[in-house]
Amino acid sequence: MKNIFTILILSILILTTIITSAQEKGNNINIIPKPKSIVVNEGTFNLNPLTKIYYKNEAKQIAEYLNQIISPSTGFDLIMKVWDNKVEDNSIIISLSNSLTNFGKEGYTLAVNSNNVLLEASELNGLFYGVQTLRQLLPVEIETKVKVDNVEWKIPCIVILDEPEFVWRGLNLDCCRHFMTKEFVKRYIDLLAYHKFNTLHWHLTEDQAWRIEIKKYPELTKKGAFRTYDDGSVYGGFYTQEDIKEVVAYAQSRFINVVPEIEMPGHSTAAISCYPEISCTGGPFEVGTFWGIYYDIYCAGNEKTFQFLENVISEVVDLFPGKYIHIGGDEAPKNRWKECPKCQQRINDENLKDEHELQSYFVKRMEKFINSKGKQIVGWDEILEGGLAPEATVQSWRGVKGAIDAAKQGHDVIVSPTSHCYFDYPVDVTDMQKVYLFDPIPAELTADERKHVLGSEGNMWTEYAPQELIDDRLFPRMIALSEVVWTYPAERDYESFRQRVQKHYDRLDVLGVTYGLETKPFEIEKIYNEKTNAFDLSISQIQKDINLYAFSKQRGPMLSNPSGVEKFNIQVSQTEEFEFSFARSRSNVGKIFKHNFTFNKATRKDVNLTYPYSEKYSAGGTNALTDGMRGSDTFRGGDKSWQGYQGTDFEALIDLGESTKVNKISIGFFQASSSWIVFPEYVEFYISEDGLNFKEVQKIINESSLRNPDWVQKDFIASLGNINGRYVKIFAKNLTELPSFHPEAGGKPWLMIDEIIVE
């Protein structure tokens, strides 16, 4: 039997140009990432209780892992035996082979006929990835954790030759902005392994938290792992060194290397809040509650800073056995360094040109220490500024220029630009197709320079993504990236890939992945019809193979059988709140989209503004605040309903056309404090009969916290008790400047406003 398999593999190696498409043969083959070559034959291998797993001694852990996958759902207690080159029928053979070294350490071959399954690789990594492929060839029920009856456990007869294109296939998981439990991180290790990723870039220190226990500096997790808000609530958590060891060991069992990121010199507020003596000013500081870039960073002129970081790194390297330590190096403002006597002295003593070269000095000094511990550094592309450290690997995020520059200097690079690899970005900015068509190798590189491209990473920053939203942000875009970095086809057929993804969703359902949308799911056109005094809505579905549901709080369900609907119309002639949602068979996919309309005494009335709005956020012009369309849950993109005012107060006068009873006046505001958008200090409401003499009817003082980094919408509502008036005036007091505790202290804040309602 061994000879038959060997001959089969060799014949396929010779005839690699003769590849039969699985789809063309009518087989249900939907492997992601797609293997390099697939030949599908007639027939199936039938897994049953009498199937045996044979293995070479050195491959025992892979055989045991496969058995752990098979046993729960099938209920089979398969017999495992050491392989002595004599094979019975109805067996799965897992073997290391010296003849497959040309497939690299992560490549494998998988040959299935009606009698046997042979999985071979030159190293355990390859065997492990072969098992992931085998899982996807079995019925989807194989992923369940309990016994499933009435399933035929068949594997199609197939020959697969496979190896990855890139050696760095990763995910950057930010556990600082929002804390992820140890169990959740391990779950993601499994999901990464399932899609043949091999790197978890674990972001562990930030302005908003220090998440890794350092025994020499207990305050880092006693204080630095938690942030406190104005209402007294505390948010945080950290990983003990035992937690770290457990996660790293689990990752090793899944052939995933964990690369810790210890940020320096910027993004260090949590650390200097605990040890202010290693800052330039001496503090005091608080753990950051805002997102963004903080001016206070590690002091580059202070020897205590380097003692601190060297002590930290000494504990970190003992916890992570991999080759790399990520040091960040991004978004480090030089403001404090320019004013710091110690930093300026360092520039003079080291004959440095400026603060950029001071950062280069900082990075090179830390690299030398990290190299002495047997590790190499990775840094974001800012580490190129002022001169690149001798052995540094550059992770290019601000486009691909950093990757090009570093590769041309002979440095390895990881290419993960915001344009294609930032999965915290919404899908209407970066959708699945855009990710799938991403080329990690910049065209500007020569053949020799291209060898320095290690691969790519998906970046999951969590400012606006707590643990429960991670699946929605990463899937299905991460699936697209898995195929980019594994298969890297010269010609890519996106529609073919998208069809495979539709089948893959069934597996994600069983795995409990609450995936999100592939692209912007729909467009909604809103046109006001003056003849009918109504809005005509035209809704066009964009994402395919998904059900669209429309629901009105006033009318109930608008579509009861939406499958296949591409476009429909709705007329709105009264105040109404709509929700648009999308679903597959399991449940809702992605978020619920809300579009609300109002018909009130101010609707379509002219607005006179005392202060000009920003052309960047015009919302459509002067009368946008009374156009009848409420602002959405985002001030960016979307329906562009929010009107912005930067550095000014707000005052609006509305002529209702005639004297009328006014019972309530409201105006909507948006707050996104990390983006400089704030609620007003207070809002004053006035009524007048003649437009000249105004009476203040209510003043509302804002009581919400500016430290809350979440996006919040709020209506300021004045209840009047049926006062007569024709003219309504609203004044909102903006903050003079961002407060001292804000990372952009002194900056000019924004007011975002919509809509004015008079009832």
N, C-alpha and C positions, 0 to 999 in steps of 0.2 A: 504493500500500500504506500509506503514511503516513496518508493521509486515512481509510482504513478503520479503522486503529488508533485514530486520534483520535476518530472518531465513536463507536467502541466504548467508549472510556474515558468520554466525555462522557455516553453513555447510562447507563452504570453509576453515574456520579456523581448523575444525576437520580433513579435508581431504587435508591438505597442501601437502601431498606426491603425490597426484594425480593431476599433472599439465600437461595440454595439451600445446604442443608447438604451438605458433601462426603460425609459418612457416609451420608446418606439416599439419595444417588444411587449408592451402592455403590462409590464410588471410594476408593482407598487413600490418602487425603489425611490426613497426620498431622503437620502443621507445628507446631513449638513454637519460640517462643511463637506462639499462634494469631493470624493476621492479623485486622485489624478487620473486613474483609468479604471473602467468597469467593463467587464464582459459578463453578460447575463445568459445563462443557459436554461434549457428546459428542466423542469422538475424542482423538487424541494427536499431539504433535509428535515425530517420530522423529529423534533425533540420530544422525548417521552421519559417515563420513570426509569427505563432501563439504559438510557444514555449514560455513557461513562466519559469522564474528563481525564485525559492523559496529559502528563506534563513532565518536562525535564526538571530535575531538582532545583535548578537555579530559577525556574519560572513558577515555583509553587505559589508565591504570593499572588500572581496574576490569576492562576487557576482558582485559588480560593476566592478571589475577588469576583470572578465570573460566577462561581457557584452562589455567592452571596446575592448577586443580581438575579439569578435564575430562580432560586429556591422559594422566596416568599410568594410570588405571584403564581407559579406553577404548582407549588406544593411538592415538587420532586426533591427527593433526597438523593442527589446524584452521587454515584461512586467515583472517587478520585484515585488515580493510580499513577505511579511513576512510569514514564514512557521508556520502554526497552526496545523501541523501533519495531515492535511487532504490534500491529493494530487490528483490533476487532472492528467489525462494522458497528454502526450506531455509536460513534465516538467523536469527541471533540479533542483535538490535539493542540497543545500550546507548547511551542518550542522556540528556543533561541538557535539561530543558525549563523555560522560564520560566513556563509555564502551570500548573506544579504547586507553586507557592510556598505554596499553602494547605495542603500536606502537611508543611510545615516542612523543616528541613535533613536530617531523618532518615527522612522518609516516602518512599514509592515507589509506583509502579503497575507491575503485571506482567500482561501480556496474552499468552496463548498460544493459537494456533490450529494447525491441522494443517500450515500452511505456514511460520509464523514465530513468533518470540518477541520481544516488545517489552518492554524494561525501561526505565522512565523515572523520573527524580527531579529535584528542583530543585538538589540538590547531591550531591557524590560520596558523602557518608555514606549517603544514601538508596539510591544505586545499590549500594553495598557490602552493605547489609542485604537488598536485593532478590536479590543473588547467594546469600546464605545461604538464602533461601526457595527459590530455584531448585535449590539443592543438595538440599534435603529433598523436592523434587518428583521428582527423579531416583531410580532404584533405589539401594538402600543401598550397593551395590558401588562407587558413585562415590567413596566415601571411602577406598578402598584406594589404596595407593601403587605398586601394580604392576598390570600389564595383566590384566584379567579377561575370559575368553572366555565365549561363549554367554550373553551378557546383552543383552536388548533395551533400548536406552537411550531409553526413552520418557518424555515429559513430558505429563501430562494437559492437555487444553485447559481453560484456567481464566482467570479475571480476578480479580486481587487488588488491592484498595486498602488501603494499610496505612501506619500511622504510630504512633510510640510515645506513650504517655500521659505518661511522665515523662522529664525531661531527665537525671536522675542514676540510672543503673542499674548498680550496682556490686558488686564483691567486695572485701572487706578481707582481704588475705593477710598473715598474720603470719609473717615469715621470720626472726624473732628467737629465739623459743623453740626452734624447729627450723629449721635452715638449708635453704633451697631452692636448687638449682642454677639457674644462669642459663637453661639449656635447659628446665628444668621451668617456670620462670616464663613463658618464651615459649610453652610448650605451653599454659599456662593462659590466656594472652592469646588463643590460637586458640580455645580452648573457650568463653571468654567471648564472643568475636566471633560464633562459630557460633550462640550463643543470644541475640544482639543486645544484650548488655551493652556499655556504653561507658566504664566507669570501673574502673581497678584502683587500689585504695587500698593502697599498698605500705607495710607496717609495718616500718620499718628500724632503729629504735633502741628499746632496752628495758633492763630491769635485767639480763637474761641475755645481752645481746650488743649491740654496735654494728656494724651491717652495711654501712655506706656509707663509702667512702674520703673523708676530708677531708684534703687535702694540707697544710693549715696545722697540723693536729693528727694526726701519724702514729700516735701511741700509741692512738688510738681504734680502729684496726683491727689494729695490731701486738699490742696487749694486749686491748683491749675487745671484740674479735670472738671471743674464745675463753674458755671456762670450764674450770676444772680440778677434777676430783673427787678424793676422798680416796685412791683407788687409783692416782692419778697420770695417769689417762686425761684427755685433752684433747678437747673438742668445740668446733667452730666453723667459721667461714668468713665471707667478706665479699665485697662487690661493689666492684671497682675503678671508677673514674669512667668508664673505657672500657666496662666491663660495663653500667653504668647507661645510658650513651648508646646502646649497642646495643639494650638492652631497650626504652628509650623510643622509639627509631626504629622498632623492630619493632611496638610498640603503635600508633604513629601510622599505620603502614601498614595496621593493622586497625581504625583509627578508634576507638581506645581511648585515653583520657586517663589518664596515670599520675599519681596524687596521692601524693607521699611523705609519710610521717608521721615527724616528728622530735619525740619526746616531750619535753614540758616542762610544769611544773617537776618532776613526779614520774616514776616509771619511768626513772630516770636513773642507776642504780647502775653500769652499765658505763662511762658517761662519767666519773663522779666517781672511779671506781677508777683511771682513768688520770690525772685531773687533780683530786686531792682538795682543792686550794685553792679550788675553786668550790662546795664543800659547806659546811655550817654548822659541822661539827666538825673538819674537816681530815683525817679518816680515821685510819688507812689503811682501804681497802675492797678487796674482791675482787669480780670479776664474779659476779653472782648465779647460784647453782646451784639455788635453790628457785624454785617458782612462788609468786605472791602479791604482796603489797604491802610494799614496803620503806620504812622510816621516813626513811632518809637520801635527801634530794633536793637539787636545786640551791638554793643560798643566794640568797634574794631580796634580801638586804641588801648583797650584794657586787657592786661594779661589774665585777669580773672575770668574773662569771657572764654578764652581758649582753654583754661584749666577746666572750666565747667563743661564745655562741649567735649573735650577729650575724655573726661570722666564719664559723661553720658554715653559717648560712642563706645567706650570700653565695655560697658554693660550691654549695649545694643548688639555688638558683634558676637558676643557670646550666645545670644539668643537666636540669631539668624545665620544658619550655616552657608547661605548662598554667597555668590561672588560679589554682589553689589550692595552698596548703601546709597540711597538717594538723599541728597542734601538740599533739595529744593533750589534755592538761589534766585527765585523769581520775586518780582514785585518788592524790591528792597529800596524804599525811598532813601535818598542821601541827605535829606534835610537836617537831621540831627547830627550826622557826621560832619557836615559843613560848619556847624556851630560848636562842635565838641573839641576842646583843647587836646584831649588825648588822641582823638582821631587825626587831627591836624598834625600833631607831633609825630604820629606813626607815618603819615604821608611824607613828612620831611625826613625822618630817620631812614625810611626805606627807599628814598629817592623816587617816590611815586608821582605820577603826573597829576592825578585828580582822584576824586572819590570813586570813580569807576575802576581805576587801577587798585584802589584800596579794597574794593570788593574782590577783585582778582587775587590780591594778596591773601585775603581772608580765605577764599576757596582753595587756593593752592596750598596754604598752610594746613588746612584741614584735610586736604587730599593726602598730603605727605603723611600725616598721622594715620589716616584710614588705611593707606597703603601699607604702613608698618604693621597693621593688624591683619594683613593678608587679604584686604578687600579693595575694591575699586569703586569710585564714585560715579553716580549719575546725577546730573543737574539739569534744570530747565534751561532754555536757550539763553537766558540772561547771563549765564556764566561765561558766555563768549565775550562779554563786554570787559574791556580792560586787559584782555589776554586770557586764553584758555589754559586751564590746568593740564599738565603734561599727559595724563592717562585718562582724562575724564571722558565719559560717554554723555552725549548731549541729547536731551529729549526736547524736540522742537514742537512748540505749541502755538507760537505766534506766526502761523503760516509755516512754510517749509524753508524759508531763508536760513534759519539757524541750522537746519539739517544740511543744507547745501554747503554753507560756510564751514561747518565742522568736518564734514566728509572730505572736503577739498584740503583741509588741514591734516587729514589722516586719522580722524577720530571716528569712533563708532557712533551711530545715531539711532534714536528711536523717533519715528515720525508720527506725531499725533496732534495735528493742527486742529484749532477750534472749528475750522470750516467743516470737518468731516468726523471728528472723533470725540467731540464734547457732547455726551449724552444727557447732560443736564439742560442742554438747549432744547426748546420745544420742537416737535416734529415738523411744524410749518417752516422752521429754519433749516433743520437738518433731518431729512427723512430717510427711510430705509434705502431707497434707490440711490440717494446721494452717497450714503456710506458704502453701498455695494460697488459703486463705480469709482471709489477712491483708489488712487495709485500711491502706495507708500514710497515708491522710488521716484524722486524728482527727475524730470527729464533732463535737467541741466547737468547731471552727473555722468561722468565717463564710466566705462565698464569697470575699471579698477576702483573708482570711487563708489560705485554702487555696492561693492562688497562690504562697505561700512554700514549699510542700512541693515540693522539687526531685525527690524520689524516695526510693529505699531502697538498702540494701546487705545482702548476706549477709556475715556476719562469721566468718572462719575463723581462730580462735585456735588455736595449735598446741602448747600445753603438753603435751597427750597425743596429738598427731598429727604424727609425723614425716612426711616427704615421701611415703613409700609408703602412707600412710593417708589422704591428702587427698582422693583420688577418692571413697573410701568415705564420708567425712563430707559432702562437698558434693553428690554425686549420689545420688538424684534430687531432693533438696530444692531445689538451685539451679535446676533446670528449672522447678519450681513458681514460684519467685521471678521467673524470667525472664518468665513469663506475667503475673504480678501487675504488674510495672513496665512491661511493654510494652503489654499488651492492656487491663488494668484493667477487666474487664467489670462492668457494673452487676449482672448476674445471672451467677453462676458455677455451672457444672455440674461438680462434682468428678469424678463417675464417668466422664463423657465425657472429661475431661482425663486421668484415670488410664488409660483405654483407649488414648489416644494415646501415653501414656508407654510402654505395653507395646511398641508398635511402635518407639518411639524408642530403646528399649534396643538394638535391632539395630544402629542407627547408632553408638551408644556402644560397642558391642562392636567394631565395625570401627575406630573411633577409638582403641581401646585404653584406654577408661575403665573402671576397676574399681569400678563403682558399688556402693553399699551398699543397705540396706533402705529400704522406704517407710515402715514403721511398726514398732511392736513386733510381731515376726513370729509369736509364739506365746505361749500361757500354759500353765503346767504346775502342776497341782494335786497335792499330795503328802499323802496321808492314811495314817497308820499304822493297820494293822488288828491289834488285839490278838489276835483269834482265830487268825489265820494267822501272826502274828509276821512280818508283811511290810508293805511300803509299796505302796499302790495308787496308781499314777500315771495321771493323766488329762491328755493333751496335746491342746490345741486350737489349730489353726492360725488365725492372724488375717490375715496378709497374703495376698491373693489372687494367683492366676496365678504361683505360684512353688512349686517342689518342696521338700518337707520330707524330710530324711533323719535317721534315728535310728540310732546305732551304739553298741554296748556293747563295751567292751574285753574283757569276759568272754564274751559270747555272739556277738559279731560284729554284722553288719547286722541291724537290727530291722525295717526297711522296705526292700523291694527294688524296689517299684513305687509310689512315694509320690504320684505326680501326682494331684491332686484330693482327696487325703485331707484331711479337715477335723478329725477327732478320732479318737484311738485310745488304748488303755489298755495299761499295762505293769504287771506285778507284780514287785516286787523283794524277794527273801528272803535275799540274801547281799550281801556287800560288792561293790559294782559301780560302774563309772565310765561315765557316758553322755556322748555328744557329739551335739548336735542342730545340723544345718547346713541351709542353704538354697541352692538353685541354680536358675539358668535353664539354657539350652542350653549356654552357654559354659563356666561354671565356678561355683564357690561364690560366693554373694552375701552380703556381710556377714560378721560374725565367727562363730566356732564357739562355741556355748553349752554349757558343761559343768555337769553336775549329778551329784554323786557321793554315794554312800551307804555307810555303814559299819555292819557288825554285829560287835561286839566285846564284851569282858567288861564294859565300862562302859555299853554302849548301854541306854538307857531307865532307867538307875539314877539315884537322887536325887543332887542336887548341893547341898552346903551352902557358901554364899559368905560370906567374912569381910567383904568390901567390897561395897557396893551397886553394881549396874550402872546406867547411865543409862537413864531411861525412853525417851529418844530413840532408843537403840539397844538395845532389850531382847531382840531376836531371838526373842521369844515367851515369855520368862519364865525362871525359875530353872534349869530342866532343859534349856534350849536347847543347852547345851554337850555333852549326851550324848543328843541326840534322834536321832542316826544320820544326819543330813543335813549334809554338809560345806558350808562357806561358799563362795560364788561368787567370781568375780573382781572384784566391786565391793562396797564397803561401803555404797553408796547404793542405795536401791530394791532392784531385783532380787528375790532370794528372802528378803531380810532375815534372813540367818543369822548375821550378825556381831553379837556382844554387846560393847558399848562401856563403858569405864571411864575417866573423865577425872579427872586429878589424884590418882588413888589407885593403890596397888599392886593386885595380884590374888592371891587365895588361894582355892582350891576343895578341898573334901573329898568324896570319892566312896566310898560303901560298896558294895563289889562283892557283898555278900550272904552270902558264905562265903569261907573261906580258899582261895586258889587260887595256882597258879604264875603269876607275872608275868614275862614276858620283855622287854616293851617298853611304854613309855608315851610318848605323843606329844600335843602340843597345838599347834593352828594359830594363827598371828598374821598380821595384815595391817599393812603399812606404807604410808602415803601422807604423807610428811614435810611436804609443802607444806600439807596439810590437818591438821597437828598430830598425825597418827597415826604412832606410832613402834613399833619393836620394843622389847621390854624389855631392860634392861641385862643381866639374867641370869634364868634360870629354874632353880628348885630342885625336885627330885622326891623324895618321901618315901613310905615303905611302913610299914604298921603292921598287927599282928594284932588289937589290941584297940581301936584308935581313940584311944588315949591316949598311947602311947609310939611315937613315929615315928622311923624311921631314914632319914637322908638317903642316897639311893642314887646320885644324880648331880646335878651343877650344870653348867649350860651357859651360858657367857658369850657374849653376842651379839658377833659380829665384823663385822657388815655396817655400811655407811656410812649415816649419817643424811642426808648431803648428796645422796644419790640421790633425785631428785624422782619417780621412777617408782613406780607402784603395784606392790607386791611381796607375795606370799604365801610364808610359810615355816613349816614344822613344826619345832618344837624336840623332838627325839627322844632319849629316854633308853633305852639298851640295858642290861638288868639281868642277864641270864643266869639266868632261871628262879628268882627269889626268891619265897618264899611270903609271902602277905599278903592281908588282906581289905580294908584301907582304903588308898586312894591320896590323897595330898595334893600339890598343885602350888602353888608360890609363884612369881610373876613380879614382878620389881622394875621399876616404872615410873621414867622420868626425873623428877627433882624439878621441873624446868622446862625449857622449850625453850632450847637453848644460845645463847650470845651471837652466833654466826654465823647464826642463824636470823632471818628478817625479823620474826618475832613473838617475839623473845627474851624469856624470862621468862614466857611463857604456859604454861598447864597442858596437858601432852600427853595424848593418848588411847592406851589399849591397846584393840585390836579383836581379839576372840578367838573361835575356833571351829575344830575340835571336839576334845574330849578322847577319846583312844582308848587302851584298855588291851588288850594282847594277851599 
